[in-house]
Amino acid sequence: MSLSILCQSLRSSEKDLHAYIAEILALIAEKEPIIQALLPEPERKGRLHKAADELYAKYPDPSSRPPLFGVLFGVKDLFNVDGLPTQAGSKLPPEAFCGAEAELVTQLKNLGAIVLGKTVSTEFAYFSPGPTHNPLNPSHTPGGSSSGSAAAVAAGYCPFALGTQTIASIIRPASYCGVYGFKPSYGLLSTQGVFPFSQTADHVGIIADSLSTISFLAWSLGCLPTSTRKPPEPGLGCVRGGYLGQVGESARKSWEEAINRLKDKGYRLIDIDPFGDIEKINTSHRRLIAAEFAINHKYLYAKYGELYSKHSVDLYHSGLEVEASELTDLRSQALKLREHLDELMLKHGLTAFVAPSTTSVAPEGLESTGSPLMSLPWTNAGLPSVTIPSGFDSQGLPYGLQLISGFNSDISLLACAEQIENSLK
Protein backbone atom coordinates (compact mmCIF):
# COMPACT_ATOMS: atom_id res chain seq x y z
CA MET A 1 0.00 0.00 0.00
CA SER A 2 1.48 3.36 -1.01
CA LEU A 3 1.77 6.06 1.62
CA SER A 4 -0.84 8.24 -0.08
CA ILE A 5 -3.35 5.35 -0.11
CA LEU A 6 -2.52 4.43 3.51
CA CYS A 7 -3.06 8.06 4.53
CA GLN A 8 -6.37 8.25 2.69
CA SER A 9 -7.62 5.03 4.28
CA LEU A 10 -6.65 6.22 7.78
CA ARG A 11 -8.10 9.70 7.27
CA SER A 12 -11.41 8.31 6.01
CA SER A 13 -11.51 5.66 8.79
CA GLU A 14 -11.74 2.98 6.14
CA LYS A 15 -8.76 1.60 8.05
CA ASP A 16 -9.10 1.86 11.83
CA LEU A 17 -6.08 3.54 13.39
CA HIS A 18 -6.04 1.28 16.45
CA ALA A 19 -6.18 -1.80 14.19
CA TYR A 20 -3.29 -0.42 12.11
CA ILE A 21 -1.21 0.12 15.26
CA ALA A 22 -2.03 -3.39 16.50
CA GLU A 23 -0.91 -4.89 13.17
CA ILE A 24 2.43 -3.08 13.33
CA LEU A 25 3.01 -3.99 16.98
CA ALA A 26 2.37 -7.65 16.15
CA LEU A 27 4.89 -7.44 13.29
CA ILE A 28 7.45 -5.84 15.61
CA ALA A 29 6.88 -8.53 18.24
CA GLU A 30 7.57 -11.16 15.58
CA LYS A 31 10.64 -9.63 13.92
CA GLU A 32 12.29 -7.30 16.41
CA PRO A 33 14.02 -9.97 18.55
CA ILE A 34 16.27 -10.64 15.54
CA ILE A 35 16.35 -7.32 13.68
CA GLN A 36 16.65 -4.91 16.66
CA ALA A 37 15.90 -1.80 14.60
CA LEU A 38 14.15 0.05 17.45
CA LEU A 39 15.35 1.23 20.82
CA PRO A 40 13.50 -0.66 23.59
CA GLU A 41 10.38 1.09 24.87
CA PRO A 42 8.33 -0.84 27.46
CA GLU A 43 5.29 1.44 27.15
CA ARG A 44 5.22 1.66 23.34
CA LYS A 45 1.81 0.01 22.98
CA GLY A 46 0.10 2.30 25.46
CA ARG A 47 1.77 5.41 24.06
CA LEU A 48 0.76 4.64 20.46
CA HIS A 49 -2.87 3.87 21.28
CA LYS A 50 -3.04 7.01 23.44
CA ALA A 51 -1.72 9.03 20.49
CA ALA A 52 -4.41 7.47 18.29
CA ASP A 53 -7.14 8.44 20.78
CA GLU A 54 -5.81 12.00 20.87
CA LEU A 55 -5.90 12.23 17.07
CA TYR A 56 -9.48 10.96 16.90
CA ALA A 57 -10.48 13.46 19.61
CA LYS A 58 -8.73 16.35 17.86
CA TYR A 59 -10.02 15.47 14.38
CA PRO A 60 -13.45 13.78 14.74
CA ASP A 61 -14.45 14.87 11.24
CA PRO A 62 -12.57 12.82 8.60
CA SER A 63 -12.73 15.72 6.14
CA SER A 64 -10.65 17.90 8.50
CA ARG A 65 -7.91 15.38 9.18
CA PRO A 66 -4.32 16.31 8.23
CA PRO A 67 -2.52 14.56 5.35
CA LEU A 68 -0.43 12.12 7.44
CA PHE A 69 -3.20 11.27 9.92
CA GLY A 70 -2.11 8.30 12.03
CA VAL A 71 0.86 7.20 9.91
CA LEU A 72 3.67 5.66 11.97
CA PHE A 73 7.27 6.72 11.33
CA GLY A 74 10.66 5.93 12.83
CA VAL A 75 13.06 8.55 14.19
CA LYS A 76 16.81 8.08 14.33
CA ASP A 77 18.25 8.37 17.82
CA LEU A 78 19.89 11.70 17.02
CA PHE A 79 16.58 13.59 16.95
CA ASN A 80 15.01 14.88 20.14
CA VAL A 81 11.45 13.61 20.56
CA ASP A 82 9.24 14.78 23.41
CA GLY A 83 8.74 11.92 25.86
CA LEU A 84 11.47 9.69 24.39
CA PRO A 85 15.11 9.84 25.53
CA THR A 86 17.97 10.63 23.16
CA GLN A 87 21.39 9.00 23.51
CA ALA A 88 22.76 9.36 19.95
CA GLY A 89 23.58 5.67 19.85
CA SER A 90 26.02 6.12 22.74
CA LYS A 91 26.46 5.09 26.37
CA LEU A 92 26.07 8.68 27.52
CA PRO A 93 23.05 9.45 29.74
CA PRO A 94 19.97 11.00 28.11
CA GLU A 95 20.42 14.23 30.09
CA ALA A 96 23.52 14.94 27.98
CA PHE A 97 21.25 15.45 24.95
CA CYS A 98 18.28 17.29 26.49
CA GLY A 99 16.67 19.92 24.33
CA ALA A 100 13.60 20.97 22.43
CA GLU A 101 11.94 18.47 20.12
CA ALA A 102 13.45 18.34 16.65
CA GLU A 103 11.73 20.79 14.35
CA LEU A 104 11.09 18.16 11.66
CA VAL A 105 9.55 15.72 14.16
CA THR A 106 7.16 18.42 15.37
CA GLN A 107 6.28 19.29 11.79
CA LEU A 108 5.44 15.66 11.00
CA LYS A 109 3.35 15.38 14.16
CA ASN A 110 1.45 18.51 13.15
CA LEU A 111 0.69 16.75 9.85
CA GLY A 112 -0.86 13.91 11.86
CA ALA A 113 1.99 11.37 11.89
CA ILE A 114 2.80 9.34 15.02
CA VAL A 115 6.33 8.49 16.17
CA LEU A 116 6.59 4.69 16.16
CA GLY A 117 9.79 4.88 18.17
CA LYS A 118 13.45 5.74 18.17
CA THR A 119 15.56 3.81 15.66
CA VAL A 120 19.07 2.59 16.36
CA SER A 121 22.01 4.76 15.33
CA THR A 122 25.71 4.02 15.35
CA GLU A 123 27.48 5.89 18.15
CA PHE A 124 27.25 9.64 17.44
CA ALA A 125 26.39 8.68 13.81
CA TYR A 126 29.97 7.49 13.30
CA PHE A 127 31.52 4.02 12.92
CA SER A 128 30.69 2.05 16.09
CA PRO A 129 27.65 -0.10 15.17
CA GLY A 130 24.55 -0.77 17.21
CA PRO A 131 22.84 -4.19 17.45
CA THR A 132 20.69 -3.86 14.31
CA HIS A 133 20.66 -6.68 11.73
CA ASN A 134 19.79 -6.47 8.03
CA PRO A 135 16.19 -7.69 7.58
CA LEU A 136 17.07 -9.27 4.22
CA ASN A 137 19.80 -11.40 5.78
CA PRO A 138 20.36 -11.00 9.54
CA SER A 139 23.97 -12.17 9.31
CA HIS A 140 24.79 -8.98 7.35
CA THR A 141 25.03 -5.36 8.41
CA PRO A 142 22.13 -2.99 7.65
CA GLY A 143 24.69 -0.24 7.08
CA GLY A 144 25.00 2.94 9.09
CA SER A 145 24.70 5.27 10.67
CA SER A 146 20.91 5.30 10.12
CA SER A 147 20.92 1.55 10.72
CA GLY A 148 17.62 1.21 12.53
CA SER A 149 15.75 3.57 10.21
CA ALA A 150 16.64 1.52 7.13
CA ALA A 151 15.96 -1.79 8.88
CA ALA A 152 12.61 -0.61 10.27
CA VAL A 153 11.40 0.40 6.81
CA ALA A 154 12.74 -2.77 5.18
CA ALA A 155 11.04 -4.89 7.86
CA GLY A 156 7.69 -3.20 7.22
CA TYR A 157 7.39 -1.47 10.59
CA CYS A 158 6.76 1.93 9.00
CA PRO A 159 6.57 3.41 5.48
CA PHE A 160 9.32 5.90 6.26
CA ALA A 161 11.85 6.88 8.89
CA LEU A 162 14.06 9.89 9.50
CA GLY A 163 17.80 9.64 9.11
CA THR A 164 20.87 11.82 8.90
CA GLN A 165 23.87 11.76 6.58
CA THR A 166 27.32 13.25 7.17
CA ILE A 167 29.09 10.86 4.79
CA ALA A 168 26.81 8.02 3.61
CA SER A 169 24.39 7.40 6.46
CA ILE A 170 21.14 7.50 4.46
CA ILE A 171 22.14 6.25 1.02
CA ARG A 172 24.27 3.33 2.20
CA PRO A 173 21.85 1.69 4.70
CA ALA A 174 18.91 2.24 2.35
CA SER A 175 20.82 0.49 -0.44
CA TYR A 176 22.01 -2.34 1.81
CA CYS A 177 18.44 -2.98 3.00
CA GLY A 178 16.87 -2.78 -0.47
CA VAL A 179 14.77 0.32 0.19
CA TYR A 180 14.89 3.97 -0.91
CA GLY A 181 16.94 6.79 0.54
CA PHE A 182 16.70 10.52 -0.12
CA LYS A 183 19.34 12.99 1.02
CA PRO A 184 18.01 16.43 0.07
CA SER A 185 20.08 19.45 -0.80
CA TYR A 186 22.06 20.73 2.17
CA GLY A 187 19.84 22.72 4.53
CA LEU A 188 16.56 21.73 2.89
CA LEU A 189 15.28 19.84 5.94
CA SER A 190 15.84 21.38 9.36
CA THR A 191 18.60 20.05 11.65
CA GLN A 192 17.21 21.95 14.65
CA GLY A 193 16.90 19.53 17.57
CA VAL A 194 19.22 16.99 15.94
CA PHE A 195 22.48 16.22 17.74
CA PRO A 196 25.21 17.50 15.40
CA PHE A 197 28.16 15.67 13.91
CA SER A 198 29.40 18.28 11.43
CA GLN A 199 27.31 21.39 10.78
CA THR A 200 28.93 21.84 7.37
CA ALA A 201 28.08 18.32 6.21
CA ASP A 202 25.06 17.18 8.24
CA HIS A 203 21.95 16.48 6.17
CA VAL A 204 18.55 15.33 7.40
CA GLY A 205 16.77 12.97 5.05
CA ILE A 206 14.26 10.18 4.55
CA ILE A 207 14.47 6.41 4.20
CA ALA A 208 11.28 5.02 2.69
CA ASP A 209 9.55 2.06 1.10
CA SER A 210 9.14 3.76 -2.30
CA LEU A 211 9.90 6.87 -4.32
CA SER A 212 6.22 7.77 -4.17
CA THR A 213 6.43 7.81 -0.37
CA ILE A 214 9.43 10.17 -0.53
CA SER A 215 7.67 12.49 -2.98
CA PHE A 216 4.42 12.46 -1.00
CA LEU A 217 6.31 13.37 2.17
CA ALA A 218 8.35 16.08 0.51
CA TRP A 219 5.25 17.74 -0.92
CA SER A 220 3.35 17.35 2.37
CA LEU A 221 6.23 19.04 4.20
CA GLY A 222 6.37 21.77 1.57
CA CYS A 223 10.14 21.49 1.49
CA LEU A 224 10.96 21.03 -2.18
CA PRO A 225 12.78 24.08 -3.52
CA THR A 226 11.89 25.72 -6.80
CA SER A 227 15.08 26.36 -8.70
CA THR A 228 15.19 29.54 -10.80
CA ARG A 229 17.75 27.94 -13.08
CA LYS A 230 16.58 26.74 -16.49
CA PRO A 231 16.20 22.94 -16.39
CA PRO A 232 18.97 21.17 -18.32
CA GLU A 233 18.34 19.00 -21.32
CA PRO A 234 17.73 15.39 -20.29
CA GLY A 235 21.02 13.58 -19.87
CA LEU A 236 22.81 11.36 -17.36
CA GLY A 237 26.45 11.63 -16.35
CA CYS A 238 27.97 8.19 -15.72
CA VAL A 239 30.60 8.85 -13.06
CA ARG A 240 33.92 7.18 -13.74
CA GLY A 241 37.60 7.85 -12.97
CA GLY A 242 39.15 7.27 -9.57
CA TYR A 243 35.76 7.55 -7.90
CA LEU A 244 34.44 4.47 -9.69
CA GLY A 245 37.74 2.70 -9.07
CA GLN A 246 36.76 2.45 -5.40
CA VAL A 247 33.88 0.07 -6.25
CA GLY A 248 34.14 -3.69 -5.89
CA GLU A 249 33.85 -5.89 -8.97
CA SER A 250 30.33 -7.20 -8.36
CA ALA A 251 28.85 -3.78 -7.56
CA ARG A 252 30.52 -2.28 -10.59
CA LYS A 253 29.17 -5.05 -12.81
CA SER A 254 25.64 -4.44 -11.48
CA TRP A 255 26.01 -0.71 -12.14
CA GLU A 256 27.26 -1.28 -15.69
CA GLU A 257 24.28 -3.57 -16.35
CA ALA A 258 21.90 -0.86 -15.17
CA ILE A 259 23.68 1.71 -17.37
CA ASN A 260 23.36 -0.59 -20.38
CA ARG A 261 19.65 -1.07 -19.73
CA LEU A 262 19.21 2.69 -19.67
CA LYS A 263 21.12 2.98 -22.95
CA ASP A 264 18.77 0.43 -24.46
CA LYS A 265 15.85 2.59 -23.31
CA GLY A 266 17.23 5.56 -25.23
CA TYR A 267 18.76 7.64 -22.46
CA ARG A 268 21.57 10.04 -23.38
CA LEU A 269 24.51 8.91 -21.26
CA ILE A 270 27.84 10.71 -20.92
CA ASP A 271 30.92 9.19 -19.30
CA ILE A 272 32.42 11.78 -16.98
CA ASP A 273 35.05 12.09 -14.24
CA PRO A 274 33.88 15.06 -12.16
CA PHE A 275 36.38 14.62 -9.33
CA GLY A 276 39.85 13.88 -10.65
CA ASP A 277 41.87 13.21 -7.48
CA ILE A 278 39.16 11.56 -5.39
CA GLU A 279 41.59 10.78 -2.58
CA LYS A 280 42.10 14.49 -2.02
CA ILE A 281 38.33 15.00 -1.65
CA ASN A 282 38.05 11.97 0.65
CA THR A 283 40.79 13.31 2.89
CA SER A 284 39.39 16.84 2.93
CA HIS A 285 35.93 15.64 3.92
CA ARG A 286 37.26 13.41 6.69
CA ARG A 287 39.31 16.26 8.16
CA LEU A 288 36.37 18.64 7.89
CA ILE A 289 33.94 16.42 9.77
CA ALA A 290 36.58 15.38 12.33
CA ALA A 291 37.29 19.04 13.14
CA GLU A 292 33.62 19.87 13.61
CA PHE A 293 33.03 16.64 15.57
CA ALA A 294 35.75 17.75 18.01
CA ILE A 295 34.13 21.18 18.38
CA ASN A 296 30.69 19.66 19.01
CA HIS A 297 32.01 17.17 21.57
CA LYS A 298 34.37 19.44 23.50
CA TYR A 299 32.27 19.63 26.67
CA LEU A 300 30.70 16.17 26.42
CA TYR A 301 34.09 14.52 25.99
CA ALA A 302 35.51 16.37 28.98
CA LYS A 303 32.68 15.00 31.13
CA TYR A 304 31.99 11.57 29.61
CA GLY A 305 35.14 10.70 27.66
CA GLU A 306 35.46 7.28 29.31
CA LEU A 307 32.11 6.30 27.77
CA TYR A 308 33.21 6.94 24.18
CA SER A 309 34.18 4.05 21.88
CA LYS A 310 37.68 3.90 20.44
CA HIS A 311 36.37 4.97 17.01
CA SER A 312 34.90 8.15 18.47
CA VAL A 313 37.91 8.84 20.67
CA ASP A 314 40.22 8.60 17.67
CA LEU A 315 37.96 10.87 15.61
CA TYR A 316 37.82 13.43 18.41
CA HIS A 317 41.59 13.60 18.75
CA SER A 318 42.16 13.75 14.99
CA GLY A 319 39.73 16.66 14.86
CA LEU A 320 41.73 18.55 17.47
CA GLU A 321 44.69 18.51 15.07
CA VAL A 322 42.83 20.66 12.50
CA GLU A 323 43.68 24.34 12.89
CA ALA A 324 40.98 26.98 12.55
CA SER A 325 42.51 28.32 9.34
CA GLU A 326 42.49 24.84 7.78
CA LEU A 327 38.87 24.32 8.81
CA THR A 328 37.90 27.54 7.07
CA ASP A 329 39.68 26.33 3.94
CA LEU A 330 38.00 22.91 4.11
CA ARG A 331 34.58 24.55 4.27
CA SER A 332 35.49 26.70 1.29
CA GLN A 333 36.63 23.63 -0.67
CA ALA A 334 33.22 22.00 -0.14
CA LEU A 335 31.45 25.04 -1.61
CA LYS A 336 33.85 25.11 -4.56
CA LEU A 337 33.15 21.43 -5.25
CA ARG A 338 29.40 22.18 -5.26
CA GLU A 339 29.91 25.01 -7.75
CA HIS A 340 32.14 22.81 -9.92
CA LEU A 341 29.59 20.00 -10.07
CA ASP A 342 26.71 22.36 -10.81
CA GLU A 343 28.74 23.94 -13.64
CA LEU A 344 29.52 20.50 -15.09
CA MET A 345 25.83 19.63 -15.14
CA LEU A 346 25.00 22.81 -17.02
CA LYS A 347 27.90 22.42 -19.43
CA HIS A 348 26.95 18.86 -20.40
CA GLY A 349 23.17 19.25 -20.13
CA LEU A 350 22.77 16.71 -17.33
CA THR A 351 19.67 16.04 -15.31
CA ALA A 352 21.65 13.87 -12.90
CA PHE A 353 24.89 12.05 -12.25
CA VAL A 354 24.53 8.25 -12.04
CA ALA A 355 26.75 6.21 -9.69
CA PRO A 356 26.68 3.04 -7.62
CA SER A 357 25.05 3.60 -4.24
CA THR A 358 27.69 1.55 -2.43
CA THR A 359 31.00 -0.16 -3.13
CA SER A 360 29.43 -3.61 -2.52
CA VAL A 361 26.35 -5.29 -1.18
CA ALA A 362 25.95 -5.33 2.60
CA PRO A 363 29.05 -6.96 4.14
CA GLU A 364 28.65 -9.99 6.34
CA GLY A 365 28.87 -9.41 10.09
CA LEU A 366 27.96 -6.50 12.33
CA GLU A 367 31.47 -5.26 13.12
CA SER A 368 31.45 -2.76 10.25
CA THR A 369 28.73 -0.74 8.55
CA GLY A 370 30.49 -0.84 5.16
CA SER A 371 32.33 1.67 3.00
CA PRO A 372 30.87 5.21 2.69
CA LEU A 373 32.96 6.26 -0.32
CA MET A 374 30.21 6.32 -2.97
CA SER A 375 28.32 9.04 -1.06
CA LEU A 376 31.23 11.03 0.35
CA PRO A 377 31.89 13.62 -2.41
CA TRP A 378 28.19 14.30 -3.00
CA THR A 379 27.65 14.87 0.72
CA ASN A 380 30.70 17.11 0.83
CA ALA A 381 29.19 19.21 -1.96
CA GLY A 382 25.73 19.27 -0.35
CA LEU A 383 23.99 18.02 -3.48
CA PRO A 384 20.71 16.07 -3.37
CA SER A 385 20.98 12.32 -3.91
CA VAL A 386 18.62 9.37 -3.98
CA THR A 387 19.15 5.62 -4.08
CA ILE A 388 16.81 3.13 -5.74
CA PRO A 389 17.12 -0.67 -5.69
CA SER A 390 18.63 -1.89 -8.96
CA GLY A 391 19.30 -5.61 -8.62
CA PHE A 392 20.51 -8.45 -6.41
CA ASP A 393 23.60 -10.57 -6.06
CA SER A 394 23.55 -14.38 -6.08
CA GLN A 395 22.69 -14.43 -2.36
CA GLY A 396 19.73 -12.09 -2.74
CA LEU A 397 21.43 -9.01 -1.30
CA PRO A 398 20.47 -5.78 -3.07
CA TYR A 399 22.46 -3.30 -5.11
CA GLY A 400 21.41 0.33 -5.38
CA LEU A 401 21.62 2.93 -8.13
CA GLN A 402 22.49 6.42 -6.88
CA LEU A 403 21.30 9.54 -8.67
CA ILE A 404 22.64 12.98 -7.83
CA SER A 405 21.40 16.32 -9.15
CA GLY A 406 22.31 19.99 -8.89
CA PHE A 407 21.97 21.99 -5.69
CA ASN A 408 18.28 22.72 -4.95
CA SER A 409 17.23 20.62 -7.96
CA ASP A 410 15.48 18.13 -5.70
CA ILE A 411 12.22 18.17 -7.67
CA SER A 412 13.89 17.24 -10.95
CA LEU A 413 16.00 14.62 -9.14
CA LEU A 414 12.94 12.80 -7.76
CA ALA A 415 11.19 13.00 -11.13
CA CYS A 416 14.29 11.62 -12.86
CA ALA A 417 14.59 8.80 -10.30
CA GLU A 418 10.96 7.78 -10.86
CA GLN A 419 11.47 7.74 -14.63
CA ILE A 420 14.65 5.69 -14.33
CA GLU A 421 13.08 3.22 -11.90
CA ASN A 422 10.22 2.64 -14.36
CA SER A 423 12.75 2.12 -17.17
CA LEU A 424 14.78 -0.40 -15.15
CA LYS A 425 11.65 -2.40 -14.32
N, C-alpha and C positions, 0 to 999 in steps of 0.2 A: 504494500500500500504506500503510495507516494505521500510525502508530508502534506501536500495541499489537500489530498483526499482525506487523510487522517484528521487534519484540522477541521475540515468541513463536517466530517461525521461526528466529531466531538462537540463542535459548536451547535450542531442541530440536535444533539442528543440521540442521534441514530445509534451512536456507540456510547454506552454509559461510561462516564469517566472512572467511576469506582471499579467497574469491570475491567477496564483497560489497565488500571493500576494493578489489580489483582493478577492479571495475565503476566504482566512484566515481572512482578515480584515472584511468581511461580517460576518463570524462566531464570531469574537470578538465583533462586534457591537451587535450581537444577545445575546450572553451569558455573556459578561463582566459586564453589570450592576448588575448582581446577583453574579457572581463568584468572581470578583475583584482579579484576579491573577496577573495582570500587574500594574505597576506604571503608572499613567496617563502621556500621551505624546501627546500634541495637534498636533504636526507635524509628527506623526508616518507614515501616509500614504505617504506624500511627501518624507520623508527620505527613506522609503523602496523602493519606485519606483525609486528614484535617485540611490540607491545602485544597483538596477537591471540594470539600464542603464549603470552604470559604469562597471559592470561585463560583459555585452554584448560588450562594447567598448574594454575592456581589453582582452577578449577571444572571438573574432568573429568566430574562427574556433572551432566547437564542439569537434573535436578530441583533442584539446589542453586544454580543460576545466578541472579544478581541481575536485577532487572526490566529494566534497560537494557543487558543484556549485549551488548557489541560495537557498539552504535549510535554512529555518528559524529556529532559536533556541532561547530559553529564557535564561536569565542570572540573577542569584540571585543578589539582591541589596547589595552584599558585594564585588562584582567584579568591578573594575574600567573599564569603557568602554568609549572610546573617543567619545565625543559629548553628552554623557548621564550622568546626575549627579548621584553621589553615596551618600546615606544617611544611609546605613546599617540598614534600617528599623527603624530609630530613628527620633527624632525631631531636631537633630543637623543640622546645615547648610551644604550644599555640600562642601564648602571650607574646612571643617574639614577633608575631606577624599580625597583631591586632590592628584593625583599621576599618574604615568604612567599606561597605559592600562594593564590589567591583561594579563600575558603571554599566558595563555590558550585561552583567547578570541582572541588575535592576531593570534595565531596558527590556530584557527578554521576559522577566516576570510581569512587567507592565503590559506586555503583549499577550499575557495569559499563560506563558509556559511555566512549568514546575520543575524545580531542580530535583532530578532523580537522586543525585548524590555526588560526592567528590570522587574524581577519578585519580588513579595512581599516577604520580610523576616521578621521574628520576630525581635524585637529590639536587635541589636548587635548579632543576631543569638542565643538569649537566650529565656526566657520564655514569654515575653510580646507579645501577638499575634498582627498581622496586621488584615486587614479587609477581608481576603480571606475566601471563603466558599468552602466546598467540592463539586465538580461537581456532585458526585453521589447522594448526599443528602445535599442541601444547609443549612439545619439546623444543620449540623455536622461539626466539625473542619476538615480541610485538613491535620492537623498535622503541625509540625514545626521542625526546623526553615525554611526549604526550602519550605515554604507553597505554594508560588506562582508558583514555578517551577513544583511541583507535580500537582497542579491544572491546570496549563496551558497545560501540557502534557495530563492529563486525559480529558480535555475539547476539545482536538484536535487542539489546536492552533499551536502546533509544535511537531515534532517527538521526540525531546529531549530538555532538559534544564539543565543548570549547577546548581549544589548545593554544599553545604559544610556540613560536619558532624564533630561535636566535641563531641557529645554523640550519638544522634540518628537521626540527621537532614536530612538524605537522606533516610534511610531505613524506618523510621516511616511514613513520609508523602507519600512516594511511596506506601507503604502497605495500608494506610488509603484510598488512592485514587484509588486503584486497578490497579496500573501500576508497572513498574519495576525500582528498584533502585540498583545502583552499587557503592559501596564505595571501591575504590582500596586499595592496600597495601599503608601504610603510605609513603608519599613522591613520589608516582608514578606520580601523576599529580601536576603540579606546583601551588604553592600558591602565587607566586609573583604577586603583584597587587590586592591581596584579603585582605580585612581588617581583621586582626587577632583576634581570640578569645583566643586560646591557641596553641602556636606553637608546643607543644609536642603532642597535640591531634588533631589538625585541619587536616581534609582530604578534598580534592576536589574530587567531583564525578559527576555522571550522573544519571538523572532520565529520563526514556525513555518509549516509547510505546511498546517495545518488547526486548527480549534478543538479537535478531538479530541486532537491532539498536545499542545496547550497544557494541556488538562485532564488528560491522562494524566501529563504531566510534573509538574504541580502536585500531583497526588495522590501520585505516586511520591516527590516531595520532602517530602511531608507539610507543605506550607507554607500551605495554605489556612486562613484563620482562621475560627473559628466565632463569628459575631456573636451577642451575647445580646439584641440588639434584635429586637423582633417584626417579621417580614418585612412590608413594605408591601403594600397591595393592588396588583395588576398595573396598571401605567400607565407611559407614556413621556412624558417632558418634551421637547418639540421646542424647542431652544434658538434664540431669535431675538434681536432687539435689535441693539445695536452690534456684538456678537460676530459675528453672522451677516453683518452688513454688510461684514466683512472678506473674505468669500468671493467669488471670481470668478463670473461669470455661469454658465459651464458647470457648475462644481462645485455651485453652488447649485441649478441645474435638476436635476441628477442626484439630489441630496439630496431635493428636493421630490418627485421621482418615487418614490423609495424610501418616503418618508413616506406618499404616497398609496396605494402598494401595501399598506402596513401597515394603513392605514385600511380598505381593502377587505377585509383579512383579519380585521377586527373588533377591532383593538387600540384601547385607550383612549389617545388622544393629547391632550396639553395643550400649547398654545403658552405659552412662558415665557421671560422675560428675567431670568436669575439674577444678572447681573453689573452691569447699569446702565452706569456709566462704564468700559468695557473698557480704554480707553487708560490709565486710572489703574492698573489691574491689570497691564497690559503693562509700564508703566514701573517699577512696584514690583518686579516679578519680575526685570526686567533689572538693576536696581540691586542687588538681593539677590544674584543669582548673580555679578555682576561683583565685588562686595565679597568674597565668599568665594573666588572665583577668585584675586584678588590675595593673599589670605591664604595660600592653598595653594601659590602660585607664588613666594612671597617669596624663598626661598633658591635655587630653580632659576633664576629670572629673573636674580638677581644673578650667577650663574655662567655661564648659557648664553643670556642675553638676546639676543645677536646671532643666535641660531638660531631665534628666534620669528618667525612670520609677522606681517604688519602687523595682521591681524585680532586676533591674540592680544595683541600689544603694546598696541593701542588698548583692548582689554578690561581688561588689567592696569592701565593707568593710570586708566581710568574707575573701576575698583574702588577705587583708592587714595583717590579723592575722597569715598568714603562713610565718614562718621564712625561710630564704634562705637555711639553712641546711636541713629543712624538705622538701622544694621544690626539692632539689637535690635528696633526698631519694625517693620522690614520682616519679620522672622521672626514677630512677633506678628500682623501683618496676614495672613500666609499661614494661620496657625491659625484666625483669625477667619473667613476665607473658607471654610475647610473646615467649620467649625461652621455657617456660614450655608447652605451647599449641603446639608449633611445635614438641617438643619431644614426646608428647602424640600421635600426629598424626602418627609419624614414628613408635612408639612402637606398636600401634594397627592397623597399615596399613590403615589409613583413608584418603580418598580423601577430605572429608569435614565433618564438624560438621553440624548438622541439628537442628534448633531451631525455635520457633515461631518468626515472625518478630516484633510483638507487644504484649502487654499484653491483648489487647481487640481490637474490631473494633473501628473505629473513634468515640470518645465520642460526645454526643450531646452538642451543644452550641459552642461558639467561645471564651469562657473565658480561656480555657486551650487547649494546643496542645497535650495532652495525655502523658502517661508515656514513658520515654526513656529507661527503664531498660533492655529490651531485646537486645539492641545494645551496652549498656555501656561497658561491659568487652571486647568485640571484638574491639571497638574503642580504648579503653585504651591500648590494645596490638598492635594496628596498623595492624591487619590482614584484608585481603580483605573479603568483604561480599556482598551478593546480595540477593534481595528479589524478589520472584515471586508470583503472585496471586495464591491462593490455595483453594478458596471456598468463600461462602457467608453465612451471618447469615440470619435469617428469614425476616429481613427488607431489604435485598439486599446489605448490607454493606460488603466489602471484608475482608477476612483474607489473610495474607501473610505467605509464608514459607521462612525462612532465612537460607542461606547456607554460611558457613564460611570456608575458606581454610588456608593453611599455608602462612607465609609471602613470598611475591613475587611469589606465586603460582596462580596468577590471571588467567592465561590461562586455567589451569586445573579446576579452579573454574567455569569459564563461560561454559566450555565444560560439566562439571558435572551438572550445572544448566539447560542447554538445554536438557540433557538426562532425568533429573528428571521431567522437565516440560512435555516432551513428554510422559513419563510414567504416570503422573498424569492425562493427558487428557484421 
